[in-house]
């Protein structure tokens, strides 16, 4: 915990205007979480498997006194759009996984736009994709329309996961960047919780379309809010005018804040950007990592492309470590719960599975906030190992409890599964890349990490329900798929133990890897 002087410093550094910027910009990641989980609760209703009770019946189950209304079901069915779209498990998996395909496109394509035209324009484009995707999904009357809408929403989400963390890091005070950086993950969890809660009450008739329609409203609010945001001062210093950048930064920090230390390196350089390399991977400049002064004066925007990073033995171990951790985040099975918990757990647990999903999302949010200081206290590698071990043990317990129909244990295990994710696998992969490589290679490394993350997410989203059904039919019972996640957690733990170094307390990447400075 920070000392009292550190707390006072934090309060002095953070202006109300900065809080507004962060609140508006994080609507992008919030919608990522919203769209990621939007089909979870109403899955059975959307795919015509069941006709769920109306909202009054849902409230009745919670409040135990409100009678259900037959008329409401009739009203819900009077929509011009169909109440449901017939889909089997494989077809629903395709619709769901299209979101991650769009995310991969958005993550890889947003960097050049944000670099050439600015972070602000790129964020505004994400809101446009969110709105278009939500409109298509809301009006979707076929599997194809739903899939296309998911792709558009995914493009917005993929771009937001790249640009918003960078924008926040460029407007946040240096001493509080870690705290504000955690807001991306927190906002994702807020979006997941919101859509799961809406799904609990609106999973009947055609009312599930209101869940998807809410994405239109959030996207519009984000688009309007972005009109109030300034361009990133770091981007302005590197691409426009250092004077304009200083003016914007002073407004963000407050009238009486001394910005001299932050702007000392800007000068009149045409390309002074702490995070510029993260967004440019189409130009290749000097691979030197020598003196900071020489880079600032001569090759300040020097960065490496993906092929240069892969071919250079200096960076290859870091690339393998960072990409491996990003894959581990998904392969340990978190999205099997976030995206499919209602269909997975129905009839297996003693409480309503949709209500349990809301509890899961709430615990995910609470533990993410509570565990945010742990990487700085225990270390990144330690948190990763604890998280992987906890998820692996929880997956094993969940498999056994479902197999042997121990319902209470199943419910508790699901909650522990999500809580352990927040310890390390949730926040750490997104900050590890910038600590394993120098600034000249962070762009290519981060791009590779995000691409790997979306591919792994796609694999889980696409094949989890298919493999789950196949294993259950082959061996009988249920829960067999979590033995696979247990094995994957074991492999991921071994990978982290042997291939990922600790970065906590290390002053630079050379100290992380135990080598002397490279001066070629």
HELIX and SHEET records of a PDB file:
HELIX    1   1 UNK A    4  UNK A   13  1                                  10    
HELIX    2   2 UNK A   16  UNK A   25  1                                  10    
HELIX    3   3 UNK A   27  UNK A   37  1                                  11    
HELIX    4   4 UNK A   43  UNK A   46  1                                   4    
HELIX    5   5 UNK A   55  UNK A   63  1                                   9    
HELIX    6   6 UNK A   70  UNK A   76  1                                   7    
HELIX    7   7 UNK A   89  UNK A  117  1                                  29    
HELIX    8   8 UNK A  119  UNK A  138  1                                  20    
HELIX    9   9 UNK A  143  UNK A  171  1                                  29    
HELIX   10  10 UNK A  174  UNK A  176  5                                   3    
HELIX   11  11 UNK A  177  UNK A  202  1                                  26    
HELIX   12  12 UNK A  208  UNK A  225  1                                  18    
HELIX   13  13 UNK A  226  UNK A  228  5                                   3    
HELIX   14  14 UNK A  233  UNK A  239  1                                   7    
HELIX   15  15 UNK A  242  UNK A  253  1                                  12    
HELIX   16  16 UNK A  260  UNK A  263  1                                   4    
HELIX   17  17 UNK A  276  UNK A  279  1                                   4    
HELIX   18  18 UNK A  292  UNK A  298  1                                   7    
HELIX   19  19 UNK A  306  UNK A  311  1                                   6    
HELIX   20  20 UNK A  313  UNK A  331  1                                  19    
HELIX   21  21 UNK A  334  UNK A  338  1                                   5    
HELIX   22  22 UNK A  341  UNK A  345  1                                   5    
HELIX   23  23 UNK A  353  UNK A  371  1                                  19    
HELIX   24  24 UNK A  374  UNK A  378  1                                   5    
HELIX   25  25 UNK A  380  UNK A  403  1                                  24    
HELIX   26  26 UNK A  407  UNK A  423  1                                  17    
HELIX   27  27 UNK A  428  UNK A  436  1                                   9    
HELIX   28  28 UNK A  439  UNK A  475  1                                  37    
HELIX   29  29 UNK A  481  UNK A  499  1                                  19    
HELIX   30  30 UNK A  509  UNK A  513  1                                   5    
END                                                                             
